[in-house]
């Protein structure tokens, strides 16, 4: 595959996820606290289902392209920055499955203010990680 095409696809996937996580962090997660307690379990179930349809393919594509770049970094992407970006993505995935997914599982039983606060607070780490990755992806494109 053409290295420039990999950089462009990777940047697109990373920027998609960065934009999505900012939307979730600033709009979606805070508004979860406004859903009525009677409606919240259904809301949370639908949130998890519909979010997975969008996030899973994008995260999988981003991870595959990040692995490709780590395996064969193009000249425009210095290997140290590629490895740092890959490590950030690994941390994002760990946070997703070790922190955010269990919190959503807890919320699926009903609104829990402490779990909601922790979800919003801990998601800042993913927001920061995807933001840094988006900046690195843009830097690589500018160098290419």
C-alpha positions as CSV (number, residue, x, y, z in Angstrom):
1,X,0.0,0.0,0.0
2,X,1.2,3.5,-0.8
3,X,2.7,5.1,2.4
4,X,1.0,8.4,1.7
5,X,-2.4,6.7,1.4
6,X,-1.8,5.0,4.8
7,X,-0.9,8.4,6.3
8,X,-4.1,10.0,4.9
9,X,-6.4,7.2,5.9
10,X,-4.8,7.1,9.4
11,X,-5.2,10.8,9.8
12,X,-8.8,10.6,8.7
13,X,-9.6,7.8,11.2
14,X,-7.7,9.6,14.0
15,X,-9.3,12.9,13.3
16,X,-12.7,11.3,13.2
17,X,-12.1,9.7,16.6
18,X,-10.7,13.0,18.0
19,X,-13.7,14.9,16.9
20,X,-16.1,12.3,18.2
21,X,-14.4,12.1,21.6
22,X,-14.6,15.9,22.0
23,X,-18.3,15.8,21.1
24,X,-18.9,13.0,23.6
25,X,-16.8,14.8,26.3
26,X,-18.4,18.2,26.0
27,X,-21.9,17.4,24.9
28,X,-23.0,13.8,25.1
29,X,-21.6,12.6,28.5
30,X,-22.6,15.8,30.4
31,X,-26.2,15.5,29.0
32,X,-26.5,11.9,30.2
33,X,-27.1,13.4,33.7
34,X,-30.2,15.1,32.4
35,X,-32.0,12.0,31.3
36,X,-34.8,11.0,33.7
37,X,-34.1,8.1,36.0
38,X,-37.1,6.1,34.6
39,X,-35.8,6.4,31.0
40,X,-32.1,6.1,31.8
41,X,-31.6,2.3,31.5
42,X,-33.2,2.2,28.0
43,X,-31.2,5.4,27.1
44,X,-28.0,3.8,28.2
45,X,-28.6,0.5,26.4
46,X,-29.4,2.4,23.2
47,X,-26.4,4.7,23.7
48,X,-24.1,1.6,24.0
49,X,-25.6,-0.1,21.0
50,X,-25.6,2.9,18.7
51,X,-22.2,4.2,19.8
52,X,-20.6,0.8,19.2
53,X,-21.9,0.8,15.6
54,X,-19.9,4.0,14.9
55,X,-16.9,3.7,17.2
56,X,-15.9,0.0,16.8
57,X,-15.2,0.2,13.0
58,X,-13.4,3.6,13.4
59,X,-11.3,2.4,16.3
60,X,-10.5,-0.8,14.5
61,X,-9.4,0.9,11.3
62,X,-7.3,3.4,13.3
63,X,-5.6,0.6,15.2
64,X,-4.9,-1.3,12.0
65,X,-3.4,1.7,10.3
66,X,-1.4,2.7,13.4
67,X,0.0,-0.9,13.5
68,X,0.9,-0.6,9.8
69,X,2.7,2.7,10.4
70,X,4.6,1.2,13.4
71,X,5.6,-1.7,11.2
72,X,6.6,0.4,8.2
73,X,6.9,4.1,9.2
74,X,7.1,6.3,6.1
75,X,9.8,9.0,5.9
76,X,7.3,11.7,6.8
77,X,6.5,10.0,10.1
78,X,9.6,9.7,12.3
79,X,9.6,6.3,14.0
80,X,9.8,7.7,17.5
81,X,6.7,9.7,17.0
82,X,4.9,6.7,15.4
83,X,5.8,4.6,18.4
84,X,4.6,7.3,20.8
85,X,1.3,7.6,18.9
86,X,0.9,3.8,19.0
87,X,1.5,3.8,22.7
88,X,-1.1,6.5,23.1
89,X,-3.6,4.5,21.1
90,X,-2.8,1.4,23.3
91,X,-3.5,3.5,26.4
92,X,-6.8,4.7,24.9
93,X,-7.9,1.1,24.2
94,X,-6.9,0.1,27.7
95,X,-8.8,3.0,29.2
96,X,-11.8,2.2,27.0
97,X,-12.1,-1.4,28.0
98,X,-10.8,-1.2,31.6
99,X,-12.6,2.0,32.6
100,X,-15.2,3.4,30.3
101,X,-16.9,0.1,29.3
102,X,-17.3,-1.1,32.9
103,X,-18.7,2.3,33.9
104,X,-21.3,2.1,31.1
105,X,-22.1,-1.4,32.3
106,X,-22.7,0.0,35.8
107,X,-24.8,2.8,34.3
108,X,-26.9,0.3,32.4
109,X,-28.6,-0.8,35.6
110,X,-29.7,2.8,36.2
111,X,-28.3,6.3,36.6
112,X,-25.5,6.4,39.2
113,X,-24.2,9.9,39.8
114,X,-20.8,8.7,41.0
115,X,-20.3,6.5,38.0
116,X,-21.4,9.3,35.7
117,X,-18.9,11.8,37.3
118,X,-16.1,9.2,36.9
119,X,-17.1,8.5,33.3
120,X,-16.8,12.2,32.4
121,X,-13.6,12.7,34.5
122,X,-11.8,9.7,33.1
123,X,-12.8,10.3,29.5
124,X,-10.6,13.4,29.6
125,X,-7.6,11.1,29.3
126,X,-8.9,9.6,26.1
127,X,-9.8,13.0,24.8
128,X,-6.3,14.2,25.4
129,X,-4.8,11.0,23.9
130,X,-6.8,11.3,20.7
131,X,-6.1,15.1,20.5
132,X,-2.3,14.4,20.7
133,X,-2.6,11.6,18.1
134,X,-4.6,14.0,15.8
135,X,-1.8,16.6,16.1
136,X,0.8,14.0,15.3
137,X,-1.2,12.7,12.3
138,X,-1.4,16.3,11.0
139,X,2.3,16.8,11.5
140,X,3.1,13.7,9.5
141,X,0.8,14.9,6.7
142,X,2.5,18.3,6.6
143,X,6.0,16.6,6.4
144,X,4.9,14.2,3.6
